Amino acid sequence: MRHPNLADLALSFPALLFALAVPRPDVDPERAIACVIAGRPLAEAAAAAGLPLWLRKLPPEAFVRPIPPLPDGELFRRQIGNHLPRSPKLMPTWLQLVAEMAALAHEPAAVWIAREYLRARLVLKRDRMHLLGLWIWFSGQPAGFGRELVERPWTPAMKLDAAMTAALAWRGKVSLHLNLGQRPIRDMWLHPGRVGDYEFRPLDDIPDLVDEAMTMRNCVRTYGSDIAHNRSRLWSVRHLGERVATLEVAVRFPDPLLGIVQLKGRGNADVARELWWIARRWLHLHDLSQIETGRMKWRQAPVDLTTWRMLWRPYWLAKRRIPDWLPLEPSRAAFAAL
């Protein structure tokens, strides 16, 4: 109603008409509106509205909320056209994911999520986007603490399910470091010792836990939170110097005394009855009545401040902001949300 040139956008550039009618909070649409009314090229009007020209290919159904900032590099423009949804119903979510991944990681990751959402959208969990973006970004760094924790880096050829598995593995290693910090565990509750030819060694720092997990093919790397909250301690059982089992000790209700919770061989295999007896003999070399674990409520143990800031600082600097979901102060709630 305001001007015929604006009305024409409904056919020639629906995204631009929508952006002028429902602008982002950081964009004043009046300059772009003036460009359209004056008959300036659509590219000039789109630039004034902060809108990439490749959005001309999308129908009106794609737009249900203010259009977020979107990537517009030359390579991105050539690639994104190959991954446009055929169904208008998918377009709003698809567009949001592309914008979000570009902001979290970079343009190649935005093209990747555009493709993978169409290929395997049922696999994608929206609440994992921050984790995926962080892992993808750190995968592309040449060095740094966060990059060192990446076992399998992201590549554009990856399928979504493989990427999610790799991102979760990276999160597990990050969790271990955030929970345990840079120093060995001070109180292992029990003392190293021997029973016959069997030796009980403490897994009291991150290198020991990682080494045990790799050698024994188990999941002790995921026990960082349990250890930080004084819920359990882990020990390596050796026979004549060779690893034969991993032992977890903890207090389990209703028993108020420390006990053996798990005793597993390589690959979480069951161990012989004899080894259970050996482990109990070692455990009862200690005065269990005098051991207090100091068990904490979940999410009450502090996150290591030095590790938190060392880990995320390169990301904050690269993105030139500290997002609410990744705050400056260590937060168990924020990390759990990943």
C-alpha positions, 0 to 999 in steps of 0.5 A: 500500500505504501508504494508499488515498488514495495508491493512488487517485492512480493513476487521478485524478492519475498525475503526482502519484503519480509525483512522490511516488514519484520526487521531484525532489532539491529537493522533500521529498514527505512534506508532499504525501503527508500532504496526500493521506492527509488528503484535502486537495484535489489542488491543495493536494497538487500545490502541496506537491509543486511540480507544476502541476495541468495535468499531470493530463491526462497518462497514466503513460507520460509520466513516466520521470524526476523531473518537472522544474519546469514553467511554470504561468501562467494563459495557459500552462495555457489554451494547453498543452492544445492541444498535448498529444501523442496518442502516449504514446511522445512524451510523455517527450521532449515534457515534457522539452522544455517544461520545458527551454525554459521554464527557458531562455527563458520560458513562451511559448517553452515553448508554442511548443516543445510545438507545434513538437515535435509538428509537426516533431520530426524537424527538432529537434536536441536539442543546439541547445536551449540556442542556441534558448533563448538566441536566443529570450530575447535576441529579447525584450529591449528593448535590449542587446548580445545583442539588437543582434545578433539580425537576425530575432527570435523570434515564436510564429508561427515554424516550427521550421526558420525559428527554427533558421536565425535562431538559427544566424545570431545565433550566427554574429554572436556568434561574430565578436564573441567571436573578434575582440573590440572592437579592430581586428586588429593584424597583417594580415600584408600592407599596403594598396596599389594595383595600377593602378586596383585598391585592396586594403583590409584587413577588419580589424574587425567593422564592415568584415567585416559591411559586406563580407558584406552588400555582397558577399553572402558569408560572411566574417562566419563567419571570426572563428575562422579569423582569431583562430587566425591561419589567414587574413586577409581583404581587400576589392578595389576598382576605382575605389572600387567593391567588386569582390572579396573576397580571402582570404590564408592559408598552406596545406600544404605551401606554407610561404608566404602565398598567395591561397586565395580570390578571389570576386566578389559572391555568391561569383561567379568573377572574371576571370583579369585580377583574379587576376593583379592580386591576385598582383602586389599579394601579391608586393609583399611579402617573403613569406619574412619573414611568419610568421602565428603559426598556432594549434591549433584552440580555442587562441585566447582568447575575448574576456573583455570581450565574453563577460561583456558579452554573457551578463551580462543573461541570468545576472542574469535567470535568477539563476544562471550555468549550467555550459553558459554559464560565467563564464569564456570557454570555446570548448568551451562556445560550440562546444556551442551 
